[in-house]
């Protein structure tokens, strides 16, 4: 997404509090993801076959949605999330959003009942941008092509830092989009195999973004055994 007034570009990685960040900075309540808004770069673009708000930095340039000059001079920021947590959250979300059911393995590797929605880029139902490695959105030629990298896990704190950079003073209300069906912590969902699938697919994210698996399940089991 882009704001020419504030001269900023938001690289919106799916399931990283992007909707809350969009509403906070762009103040555009009438946006519809099914209809392209080229002023803000939001919505499905039938010509380019992509959701504008989820375009990677490379796609923004290669499809000429923005110029090299704008990309160089505007302030670029994004937010990332622990790949284990993000994958679990998105797995639940896509099943609900697209009304499909399937295994976590099929979701991670975009096959089975997830094949069409994650691989068919010909229509607006496409959600393949959700399973791209997060670093694909902003890491090219061996470097981060952004000015600010925030973390979903430290959203409030990192937004304060970002606001200092942007000289933005509007108060932020913590986002509250939570799936009631999910475990309280992602580690309760994972088995050894599920964990390895995420590591296989998102090894670059885990390495470059310095994320690791936090096992709350072991601590919970110790407490349970104690009582």
Rosetta constraint file for C-alpha pairs under 8 A:
AtomPair CA 1 CA 9 HARMONIC 5.70 0.50
AtomPair CA 1 CA 10 HARMONIC 5.03 0.50
AtomPair CA 1 CA 11 HARMONIC 6.52 0.50
AtomPair CA 1 CA 12 HARMONIC 7.08 0.50
AtomPair CA 1 CA 40 HARMONIC 5.50 0.50
AtomPair CA 1 CA 41 HARMONIC 4.85 0.50
AtomPair CA 1 CA 42 HARMONIC 6.20 0.50
AtomPair CA 1 CA 52 HARMONIC 7.25 0.50
AtomPair CA 1 CA 53 HARMONIC 5.21 0.50
AtomPair CA 1 CA 54 HARMONIC 7.96 0.50
AtomPair CA 2 CA 7 HARMONIC 7.54 0.50
AtomPair CA 2 CA 8 HARMONIC 5.86 0.50
AtomPair CA 2 CA 9 HARMONIC 4.46 0.50
AtomPair CA 2 CA 10 HARMONIC 6.16 0.50
AtomPair CA 2 CA 39 HARMONIC 7.54 0.50
AtomPair CA 2 CA 40 HARMONIC 5.06 0.50
AtomPair CA 2 CA 41 HARMONIC 6.13 0.50
AtomPair CA 3 CA 7 HARMONIC 5.57 0.50
AtomPair CA 3 CA 8 HARMONIC 5.39 0.50
AtomPair CA 3 CA 9 HARMONIC 6.50 0.50
AtomPair CA 3 CA 26 HARMONIC 7.24 0.50
AtomPair CA 3 CA 39 HARMONIC 8.00 0.50
AtomPair CA 3 CA 40 HARMONIC 6.26 0.50
AtomPair CA 4 CA 8 HARMONIC 6.71 0.50
AtomPair CA 6 CA 166 HARMONIC 8.00 0.50
AtomPair CA 7 CA 73 HARMONIC 7.95 0.50
AtomPair CA 7 CA 74 HARMONIC 4.95 0.50
AtomPair CA 7 CA 75 HARMONIC 6.35 0.50
AtomPair CA 8 CA 74 HARMONIC 4.97 0.50
AtomPair CA 8 CA 75 HARMONIC 4.50 0.50
AtomPair CA 8 CA 76 HARMONIC 5.77 0.50
AtomPair CA 8 CA 77 HARMONIC 7.85 0.50
AtomPair CA 9 CA 71 HARMONIC 7.96 0.50
AtomPair CA 9 CA 74 HARMONIC 6.51 0.50
AtomPair CA 9 CA 75 HARMONIC 6.06 0.50
AtomPair CA 9 CA 76 HARMONIC 4.68 0.50
AtomPair CA 9 CA 77 HARMONIC 6.47 0.50
AtomPair CA 10 CA 76 HARMONIC 5.97 0.50
AtomPair CA 10 CA 77 HARMONIC 5.27 0.50
AtomPair CA 10 CA 78 HARMONIC 5.87 0.50
AtomPair CA 11 CA 53 HARMONIC 7.55 0.50
AtomPair CA 11 CA 54 HARMONIC 7.00 0.50
AtomPair CA 11 CA 55 HARMONIC 7.30 0.50
AtomPair CA 11 CA 56 HARMONIC 6.79 0.50
AtomPair CA 11 CA 57 HARMONIC 7.09 0.50
AtomPair CA 11 CA 76 HARMONIC 7.17 0.50
AtomPair CA 11 CA 77 HARMONIC 6.12 0.50
AtomPair CA 11 CA 78 HARMONIC 4.99 0.50
AtomPair CA 11 CA 79 HARMONIC 7.91 0.50
AtomPair CA 11 CA 137 HARMONIC 7.04 0.50
AtomPair CA 11 CA 138 HARMONIC 7.55 0.50
AtomPair CA 12 CA 16 HARMONIC 7.77 0.50
AtomPair CA 12 CA 18 HARMONIC 5.73 0.50
AtomPair CA 12 CA 53 HARMONIC 6.07 0.50
AtomPair CA 12 CA 54 HARMONIC 5.33 0.50
AtomPair CA 12 CA 55 HARMONIC 7.59 0.50
AtomPair CA 12 CA 78 HARMONIC 6.27 0.50
AtomPair CA 12 CA 79 HARMONIC 7.43 0.50
AtomPair CA 13 CA 18 HARMONIC 6.83 0.50
AtomPair CA 13 CA 54 HARMONIC 6.12 0.50
AtomPair CA 13 CA 78 HARMONIC 7.30 0.50
AtomPair CA 13 CA 79 HARMONIC 7.05 0.50
AtomPair CA 13 CA 80 HARMONIC 7.10 0.50
AtomPair CA 13 CA 130 HARMONIC 7.65 0.50
AtomPair CA 13 CA 134 HARMONIC 6.61 0.50
AtomPair CA 13 CA 137 HARMONIC 7.11 0.50
AtomPair CA 14 CA 18 HARMONIC 6.62 0.50
AtomPair CA 14 CA 54 HARMONIC 6.97 0.50
AtomPair CA 14 CA 129 HARMONIC 7.48 0.50
AtomPair CA 14 CA 130 HARMONIC 5.51 0.50
AtomPair CA 15 CA 81 HARMONIC 7.99 0.50
AtomPair CA 15 CA 86 HARMONIC 6.31 0.50
AtomPair CA 15 CA 89 HARMONIC 7.35 0.50
AtomPair CA 15 CA 90 HARMONIC 6.48 0.50
AtomPair CA 15 CA 130 HARMONIC 7.73 0.50
AtomPair CA 16 CA 79 HARMONIC 6.09 0.50
AtomPair CA 16 CA 80 HARMONIC 5.82 0.50
AtomPair CA 16 CA 81 HARMONIC 5.85 0.50
AtomPair CA 16 CA 86 HARMONIC 7.43 0.50
AtomPair CA 16 CA 152 HARMONIC 5.78 0.50
AtomPair CA 17 CA 21 HARMONIC 6.32 0.50
AtomPair CA 17 CA 79 HARMONIC 7.69 0.50
AtomPair CA 17 CA 152 HARMONIC 6.57 0.50
AtomPair CA 17 CA 175 HARMONIC 7.31 0.50
AtomPair CA 18 CA 22 HARMONIC 5.89 0.50
AtomPair CA 18 CA 79 HARMONIC 7.78 0.50
AtomPair CA 19 CA 23 HARMONIC 6.21 0.50
AtomPair CA 20 CA 24 HARMONIC 6.10 0.50
AtomPair CA 20 CA 175 HARMONIC 5.75 0.50
AtomPair CA 21 CA 25 HARMONIC 6.14 0.50
AtomPair CA 22 CA 26 HARMONIC 5.47 0.50
AtomPair CA 22 CA 27 HARMONIC 7.30 0.50
AtomPair CA 23 CA 27 HARMONIC 5.19 0.50
AtomPair CA 23 CA 28 HARMONIC 6.63 0.50
AtomPair CA 23 CA 29 HARMONIC 7.10 0.50
AtomPair CA 24 CA 172 HARMONIC 6.81 0.50
AtomPair CA 31 CA 35 HARMONIC 7.97 0.50
AtomPair CA 31 CA 37 HARMONIC 7.70 0.50
AtomPair CA 31 CA 42 HARMONIC 7.52 0.50
AtomPair CA 31 CA 43 HARMONIC 7.78 0.50
AtomPair CA 32 CA 36 HARMONIC 7.69 0.50
AtomPair CA 32 CA 42 HARMONIC 7.99 0.50
AtomPair CA 32 CA 43 HARMONIC 6.35 0.50
AtomPair CA 33 CA 42 HARMONIC 6.61 0.50
AtomPair CA 33 CA 43 HARMONIC 3.88 0.50
AtomPair CA 33 CA 44 HARMONIC 5.97 0.50
AtomPair CA 33 CA 51 HARMONIC 7.68 0.50
AtomPair CA 34 CA 43 HARMONIC 5.54 0.50
AtomPair CA 34 CA 44 HARMONIC 5.44 0.50
AtomPair CA 34 CA 124 HARMONIC 6.94 0.50
AtomPair CA 35 CA 43 HARMONIC 5.26 0.50
AtomPair CA 35 CA 44 HARMONIC 5.95 0.50
AtomPair CA 35 CA 45 HARMONIC 7.66 0.50
AtomPair CA 36 CA 41 HARMONIC 7.27 0.50
AtomPair CA 36 CA 42 HARMONIC 5.78 0.50
AtomPair CA 36 CA 43 HARMONIC 4.24 0.50
AtomPair CA 36 CA 44 HARMONIC 5.26 0.50
AtomPair CA 36 CA 45 HARMONIC 5.59 0.50
AtomPair CA 36 CA 52 HARMONIC 7.43 0.50
AtomPair CA 37 CA 41 HARMONIC 5.52 0.50
AtomPair CA 37 CA 42 HARMONIC 5.10 0.50
AtomPair CA 37 CA 43 HARMONIC 6.10 0.50
AtomPair CA 38 CA 42 HARMONIC 6.63 0.50
AtomPair CA 41 CA 52 HARMONIC 5.20 0.50
AtomPair CA 41 CA 53 HARMONIC 5.82 0.50
AtomPair CA 41 CA 65 HARMONIC 7.91 0.50
AtomPair CA 42 CA 51 HARMONIC 6.94 0.50
AtomPair CA 42 CA 52 HARMONIC 4.78 0.50
AtomPair CA 42 CA 53 HARMONIC 4.54 0.50
AtomPair CA 43 CA 51 HARMONIC 5.37 0.50
AtomPair CA 43 CA 52 HARMONIC 5.41 0.50
AtomPair CA 43 CA 53 HARMONIC 6.33 0.50
AtomPair CA 44 CA 49 HARMONIC 7.26 0.50
AtomPair CA 44 CA 50 HARMONIC 5.84 0.50
AtomPair CA 44 CA 51 HARMONIC 4.30 0.50
AtomPair CA 44 CA 52 HARMONIC 6.01 0.50
AtomPair CA 44 CA 124 HARMONIC 5.96 0.50
AtomPair CA 45 CA 49 HARMONIC 5.64 0.50
AtomPair CA 45 CA 50 HARMONIC 5.55 0.50
AtomPair CA 45 CA 51 HARMONIC 6.06 0.50
AtomPair CA 45 CA 52 HARMONIC 6.41 0.50
AtomPair CA 46 CA 50 HARMONIC 7.15 0.50
AtomPair CA 46 CA 122 HARMONIC 8.00 0.50
AtomPair CA 46 CA 123 HARMONIC 7.28 0.50
AtomPair CA 46 CA 124 HARMONIC 7.58 0.50
AtomPair CA 48 CA 63 HARMONIC 7.22 0.50
AtomPair CA 49 CA 121 HARMONIC 6.04 0.50
AtomPair CA 49 CA 122 HARMONIC 6.16 0.50
AtomPair CA 49 CA 123 HARMONIC 7.01 0.50
AtomPair CA 49 CA 124 HARMONIC 7.72 0.50
AtomPair CA 50 CA 54 HARMONIC 7.67 0.50
AtomPair CA 50 CA 55 HARMONIC 7.00 0.50
AtomPair CA 50 CA 121 HARMONIC 7.34 0.50
AtomPair CA 50 CA 124 HARMONIC 7.74 0.50
AtomPair CA 51 CA 55 HARMONIC 6.47 0.50
AtomPair CA 51 CA 124 HARMONIC 7.66 0.50
AtomPair CA 54 CA 129 HARMONIC 6.81 0.50
AtomPair CA 55 CA 59 HARMONIC 5.70 0.50
AtomPair CA 55 CA 60 HARMONIC 6.08 0.50
AtomPair CA 55 CA 137 HARMONIC 7.36 0.50
AtomPair CA 56 CA 60 HARMONIC 6.22 0.50
AtomPair CA 56 CA 136 HARMONIC 6.89 0.50
AtomPair CA 56 CA 137 HARMONIC 4.14 0.50
AtomPair CA 56 CA 138 HARMONIC 6.39 0.50
AtomPair CA 57 CA 61 HARMONIC 6.58 0.50
AtomPair CA 57 CA 137 HARMONIC 5.78 0.50
AtomPair CA 57 CA 138 HARMONIC 5.51 0.50
AtomPair CA 57 CA 145 HARMONIC 7.54 0.50
AtomPair CA 58 CA 62 HARMONIC 6.00 0.50
AtomPair CA 58 CA 137 HARMONIC 7.44 0.50
AtomPair CA 58 CA 138 HARMONIC 7.55 0.50
AtomPair CA 58 CA 140 HARMONIC 7.87 0.50
AtomPair CA 59 CA 63 HARMONIC 5.72 0.50
AtomPair CA 59 CA 64 HARMONIC 7.99 0.50
AtomPair CA 60 CA 64 HARMONIC 6.10 0.50
AtomPair CA 60 CA 65 HARMONIC 5.08 0.50
AtomPair CA 60 CA 66 HARMONIC 5.84 0.50
AtomPair CA 61 CA 65 HARMONIC 6.24 0.50
AtomPair CA 61 CA 66 HARMONIC 5.78 0.50
AtomPair CA 61 CA 67 HARMONIC 6.35 0.50
AtomPair CA 61 CA 68 HARMONIC 6.73 0.50
AtomPair CA 61 CA 71 HARMONIC 7.96 0.50
AtomPair CA 66 CA 70 HARMONIC 6.39 0.50
AtomPair CA 66 CA 71 HARMONIC 6.77 0.50
AtomPair CA 67 CA 71 HARMONIC 6.24 0.50
AtomPair CA 68 CA 72 HARMONIC 6.12 0.50
AtomPair CA 69 CA 73 HARMONIC 6.16 0.50
AtomPair CA 70 CA 74 HARMONIC 5.70 0.50
AtomPair CA 71 CA 76 HARMONIC 7.86 0.50
AtomPair CA 75 CA 146 HARMONIC 7.63 0.50
AtomPair CA 75 CA 147 HARMONIC 6.21 0.50
AtomPair CA 76 CA 145 HARMONIC 7.88 0.50
AtomPair CA 76 CA 146 HARMONIC 4.90 0.50
AtomPair CA 76 CA 147 HARMONIC 5.21 0.50
AtomPair CA 76 CA 148 HARMONIC 6.58 0.50
AtomPair CA 77 CA 146 HARMONIC 5.61 0.50
AtomPair CA 77 CA 147 HARMONIC 5.75 0.50
AtomPair CA 77 CA 148 HARMONIC 4.62 0.50
AtomPair CA 77 CA 149 HARMONIC 5.92 0.50
AtomPair CA 77 CA 150 HARMONIC 7.67 0.50
AtomPair CA 78 CA 146 HARMONIC 7.49 0.50
AtomPair CA 78 CA 148 HARMONIC 6.57 0.50
AtomPair CA 78 CA 149 HARMONIC 5.34 0.50
AtomPair CA 78 CA 150 HARMONIC 6.14 0.50
AtomPair CA 79 CA 149 HARMONIC 5.76 0.50
AtomPair CA 79 CA 150 HARMONIC 4.41 0.50
AtomPair CA 79 CA 151 HARMONIC 5.13 0.50
AtomPair CA 79 CA 152 HARMONIC 6.16 0.50
AtomPair CA 80 CA 134 HARMONIC 6.92 0.50
AtomPair CA 80 CA 149 HARMONIC 7.36 0.50
AtomPair CA 80 CA 150 HARMONIC 6.35 0.50
AtomPair CA 80 CA 151 HARMONIC 5.02 0.50
AtomPair CA 80 CA 152 HARMONIC 5.86 0.50
AtomPair CA 81 CA 85 HARMONIC 7.19 0.50
AtomPair CA 81 CA 86 HARMONIC 6.09 0.50
AtomPair CA 81 CA 151 HARMONIC 5.94 0.50
AtomPair CA 81 CA 152 HARMONIC 5.15 0.50
AtomPair CA 81 CA 153 HARMONIC 6.81 0.50
AtomPair CA 82 CA 86 HARMONIC 5.99 0.50
AtomPair CA 82 CA 206 HARMONIC 7.83 0.50
AtomPair CA 82 CA 211 HARMONIC 5.84 0.50
AtomPair CA 82 CA 212 HARMONIC 7.43 0.50
AtomPair CA 83 CA 87 HARMONIC 5.80 0.50
AtomPair CA 83 CA 198 HARMONIC 7.28 0.50
AtomPair CA 83 CA 202 HARMONIC 6.96 0.50
AtomPair CA 83 CA 205 HARMONIC 7.22 0.50
AtomPair CA 83 CA 206 HARMONIC 7.06 0.50
AtomPair CA 83 CA 211 HARMONIC 7.52 0.50
AtomPair CA 84 CA 88 HARMONIC 6.32 0.50
AtomPair CA 84 CA 186 HARMONIC 7.03 0.50
AtomPair CA 84 CA 195 HARMONIC 7.50 0.50
AtomPair CA 84 CA 198 HARMONIC 6.60 0.50
AtomPair CA 84 CA 213 HARMONIC 6.90 0.50
AtomPair CA 85 CA 89 HARMONIC 6.14 0.50
AtomPair CA 85 CA 186 HARMONIC 5.46 0.50
AtomPair CA 86 CA 90 HARMONIC 5.99 0.50
AtomPair CA 87 CA 91 HARMONIC 5.92 0.50
AtomPair CA 87 CA 108 HARMONIC 7.76 0.50
AtomPair CA 87 CA 131 HARMONIC 7.84 0.50
AtomPair CA 87 CA 198 HARMONIC 7.67 0.50
AtomPair CA 88 CA 92 HARMONIC 6.52 0.50
AtomPair CA 88 CA 186 HARMONIC 6.67 0.50
AtomPair CA 88 CA 189 HARMONIC 7.75 0.50
AtomPair CA 89 CA 93 HARMONIC 6.23 0.50
AtomPair CA 89 CA 182 HARMONIC 7.73 0.50
AtomPair CA 90 CA 94 HARMONIC 5.92 0.50
AtomPair CA 90 CA 130 HARMONIC 7.42 0.50
AtomPair CA 91 CA 95 HARMONIC 6.48 0.50
AtomPair CA 91 CA 104 HARMONIC 6.88 0.50
AtomPair CA 91 CA 107 HARMONIC 6.62 0.50
AtomPair CA 92 CA 96 HARMONIC 6.47 0.50
AtomPair CA 92 CA 182 HARMONIC 7.71 0.50
AtomPair CA 93 CA 97 HARMONIC 5.90 0.50
AtomPair CA 94 CA 98 HARMONIC 5.68 0.50
AtomPair CA 94 CA 99 HARMONIC 7.63 0.50
AtomPair CA 94 CA 100 HARMONIC 7.67 0.50
AtomPair CA 95 CA 99 HARMONIC 5.32 0.50
AtomPair CA 95 CA 100 HARMONIC 4.79 0.50
AtomPair CA 95 CA 101 HARMONIC 5.58 0.50
AtomPair CA 95 CA 102 HARMONIC 7.78 0.50
AtomPair CA 96 CA 100 HARMONIC 6.91 0.50
AtomPair CA 98 CA 117 HARMONIC 7.90 0.50
AtomPair CA 98 CA 125 HARMONIC 7.95 0.50
AtomPair CA 100 CA 113 HARMONIC 6.87 0.50
AtomPair CA 100 CA 114 HARMONIC 7.66 0.50
AtomPair CA 101 CA 113 HARMONIC 6.82 0.50
AtomPair CA 102 CA 106 HARMONIC 6.58 0.50
AtomPair CA 102 CA 107 HARMONIC 7.14 0.50
AtomPair CA 102 CA 112 HARMONIC 7.25 0.50
AtomPair CA 102 CA 113 HARMONIC 5.81 0.50
AtomPair CA 102 CA 114 HARMONIC 7.09 0.50
AtomPair CA 103 CA 107 HARMONIC 6.43 0.50
AtomPair CA 104 CA 108 HARMONIC 6.16 0.50
AtomPair CA 104 CA 194 HARMONIC 7.42 0.50
AtomPair CA 105 CA 109 HARMONIC 6.19 0.50
AtomPair CA 105 CA 194 HARMONIC 7.16 0.50
AtomPair CA 105 CA 197 HARMONIC 7.14 0.50
AtomPair CA 106 CA 110 HARMONIC 5.54 0.50
AtomPair CA 106 CA 111 HARMONIC 4.84 0.50
AtomPair CA 106 CA 112 HARMONIC 5.62 0.50
AtomPair CA 106 CA 113 HARMONIC 7.30 0.50
AtomPair CA 106 CA 114 HARMONIC 6.46 0.50
AtomPair CA 106 CA 115 HARMONIC 7.95 0.50
AtomPair CA 107 CA 111 HARMONIC 6.56 0.50
AtomPair CA 107 CA 112 HARMONIC 7.97 0.50
AtomPair CA 107 CA 114 HARMONIC 5.76 0.50
AtomPair CA 108 CA 131 HARMONIC 7.17 0.50
AtomPair CA 108 CA 197 HARMONIC 7.15 0.50
AtomPair CA 108 CA 198 HARMONIC 7.24 0.50
AtomPair CA 108 CA 201 HARMONIC 7.48 0.50
AtomPair CA 109 CA 201 HARMONIC 7.96 0.50
AtomPair CA 110 CA 114 HARMONIC 5.49 0.50
AtomPair CA 110 CA 115 HARMONIC 5.08 0.50
AtomPair CA 110 CA 118 HARMONIC 5.74 0.50
AtomPair CA 110 CA 119 HARMONIC 6.96 0.50
AtomPair CA 111 CA 115 HARMONIC 4.11 0.50
AtomPair CA 111 CA 116 HARMONIC 7.90 0.50
AtomPair CA 114 CA 118 HARMONIC 5.95 0.50
AtomPair CA 115 CA 119 HARMONIC 5.71 0.50
AtomPair CA 115 CA 120 HARMONIC 7.64 0.50
AtomPair CA 116 CA 120 HARMONIC 5.24 0.50
AtomPair CA 116 CA 126 HARMONIC 7.77 0.50
AtomPair CA 117 CA 125 HARMONIC 6.31 0.50
AtomPair CA 117 CA 126 HARMONIC 4.94 0.50
AtomPair CA 117 CA 127 HARMONIC 5.65 0.50
AtomPair CA 117 CA 128 HARMONIC 6.82 0.50
AtomPair CA 118 CA 126 HARMONIC 5.93 0.50
AtomPair CA 118 CA 127 HARMONIC 5.08 0.50
AtomPair CA 118 CA 128 HARMONIC 3.95 0.50
AtomPair CA 118 CA 129 HARMONIC 7.71 0.50
AtomPair CA 118 CA 131 HARMONIC 7.76 0.50
AtomPair CA 119 CA 126 HARMONIC 7.11 0.50
AtomPair CA 119 CA 127 HARMONIC 7.82 0.50
AtomPair CA 119 CA 128 HARMONIC 5.86 0.50
AtomPair CA 120 CA 126 HARMONIC 6.08 0.50
AtomPair CA 120 CA 128 HARMONIC 7.94 0.50
AtomPair CA 121 CA 126 HARMONIC 5.44 0.50
AtomPair CA 121 CA 128 HARMONIC 7.64 0.50
AtomPair CA 122 CA 126 HARMONIC 7.40 0.50
AtomPair CA 127 CA 131 HARMONIC 7.85 0.50
AtomPair CA 128 CA 132 HARMONIC 6.95 0.50
AtomPair CA 132 CA 136 HARMONIC 6.73 0.50
AtomPair CA 133 CA 137 HARMONIC 7.60 0.50
AtomPair CA 133 CA 201 HARMONIC 7.68 0.50
AtomPair CA 133 CA 202 HARMONIC 5.89 0.50
AtomPair CA 133 CA 204 HARMONIC 7.62 0.50
AtomPair CA 133 CA 205 HARMONIC 6.43 0.50
AtomPair CA 134 CA 138 HARMONIC 7.78 0.50
AtomPair CA 134 CA 205 HARMONIC 6.34 0.50
AtomPair CA 135 CA 139 HARMONIC 5.18 0.50
AtomPair CA 135 CA 204 HARMONIC 7.38 0.50
AtomPair CA 135 CA 205 HARMONIC 5.92 0.50
AtomPair CA 135 CA 208 HARMONIC 7.89 0.50
AtomPair CA 136 CA 140 HARMONIC 7.41 0.50
AtomPair CA 138 CA 144 HARMONIC 5.77 0.50
AtomPair CA 138 CA 145 HARMONIC 5.28 0.50
AtomPair CA 138 CA 146 HARMONIC 6.61 0.50
AtomPair CA 139 CA 143 HARMONIC 5.51 0.50
AtomPair CA 139 CA 144 HARMONIC 4.52 0.50
AtomPair CA 139 CA 145 HARMONIC 5.89 0.50
AtomPair CA 140 CA 144 HARMONIC 6.63 0.50
AtomPair CA 140 CA 145 HARMONIC 6.89 0.50
AtomPair CA 148 CA 162 HARMONIC 7.21 0.50
AtomPair CA 150 CA 154 HARMONIC 7.57 0.50
AtomPair CA 150 CA 155 HARMONIC 7.17 0.50
AtomPair CA 150 CA 158 HARMONIC 5.56 0.50
AtomPair CA 150 CA 159 HARMONIC 7.48 0.50
AtomPair CA 151 CA 155 HARMONIC 5.94 0.50
AtomPair CA 151 CA 158 HARMONIC 6.82 0.50
AtomPair CA 154 CA 158 HARMONIC 5.89 0.50
AtomPair CA 155 CA 159 HARMONIC 5.95 0.50
AtomPair CA 156 CA 160 HARMONIC 6.46 0.50
AtomPair CA 156 CA 172 HARMONIC 7.89 0.50
AtomPair CA 156 CA 174 HARMONIC 7.20 0.50
AtomPair CA 157 CA 161 HARMONIC 6.65 0.50
AtomPair CA 158 CA 162 HARMONIC 6.12 0.50
AtomPair CA 159 CA 163 HARMONIC 5.94 0.50
AtomPair CA 160 CA 164 HARMONIC 6.44 0.50
AtomPair CA 161 CA 165 HARMONIC 6.71 0.50
AtomPair CA 162 CA 166 HARMONIC 6.24 0.50
AtomPair CA 163 CA 167 HARMONIC 5.42 0.50
AtomPair CA 163 CA 168 HARMONIC 4.76 0.50
AtomPair CA 163 CA 169 HARMONIC 6.69 0.50
AtomPair CA 164 CA 168 HARMONIC 6.69 0.50
AtomPair CA 183 CA 188 HARMONIC 6.40 0.50
AtomPair CA 183 CA 189 HARMONIC 6.79 0.50
AtomPair CA 184 CA 188 HARMONIC 7.84 0.50
AtomPair CA 185 CA 189 HARMONIC 7.84 0.50
AtomPair CA 185 CA 216 HARMONIC 7.16 0.50
AtomPair CA 186 CA 190 HARMONIC 6.94 0.50
AtomPair CA 187 CA 213 HARMONIC 7.64 0.50
AtomPair CA 187 CA 214 HARMONIC 6.75 0.50
AtomPair CA 187 CA 215 HARMONIC 5.42 0.50
AtomPair CA 187 CA 216 HARMONIC 6.04 0.50
AtomPair CA 187 CA 217 HARMONIC 6.08 0.50
AtomPair CA 188 CA 216 HARMONIC 7.26 0.50
AtomPair CA 188 CA 217 HARMONIC 5.61 0.50
AtomPair CA 190 CA 194 HARMONIC 5.64 0.50
AtomPair CA 190 CA 195 HARMONIC 6.02 0.50
AtomPair CA 191 CA 195 HARMONIC 6.14 0.50
AtomPair CA 192 CA 196 HARMONIC 6.30 0.50
AtomPair CA 193 CA 197 HARMONIC 6.34 0.50
AtomPair CA 194 CA 198 HARMONIC 6.55 0.50
AtomPair CA 195 CA 199 HARMONIC 6.32 0.50
AtomPair CA 196 CA 200 HARMONIC 6.01 0.50
AtomPair CA 197 CA 201 HARMONIC 6.23 0.50
AtomPair CA 198 CA 202 HARMONIC 5.73 0.50
AtomPair CA 198 CA 203 HARMONIC 7.63 0.50
AtomPair CA 199 CA 203 HARMONIC 5.04 0.50
AtomPair CA 199 CA 206 HARMONIC 7.54 0.50
AtomPair CA 202 CA 206 HARMONIC 6.31 0.50
AtomPair CA 203 CA 207 HARMONIC 6.17 0.50
AtomPair CA 204 CA 208 HARMONIC 5.92 0.50
AtomPair CA 205 CA 209 HARMONIC 5.46 0.50
AtomPair CA 205 CA 210 HARMONIC 7.59 0.50
AtomPair CA 205 CA 211 HARMONIC 7.55 0.50
AtomPair CA 206 CA 210 HARMONIC 5.51 0.50
AtomPair CA 206 CA 211 HARMONIC 4.83 0.50
AtomPair CA 206 CA 212 HARMONIC 6.43 0.50
AtomPair CA 207 CA 211 HARMONIC 6.88 0.50
AtomPair CA 215 CA 219 HARMONIC 7.45 0.50
AtomPair CA 216 CA 220 HARMONIC 6.20 0.50
AtomPair CA 217 CA 221 HARMONIC 6.14 0.50
AtomPair CA 218 CA 222 HARMONIC 6.30 0.50
AtomPair CA 219 CA 223 HARMONIC 6.43 0.50
AtomPair CA 220 CA 224 HARMONIC 6.16 0.50
AtomPair CA 221 CA 225 HARMONIC 6.05 0.50
AtomPair CA 222 CA 226 HARMONIC 6.16 0.50
AtomPair CA 223 CA 227 HARMONIC 6.58 0.50
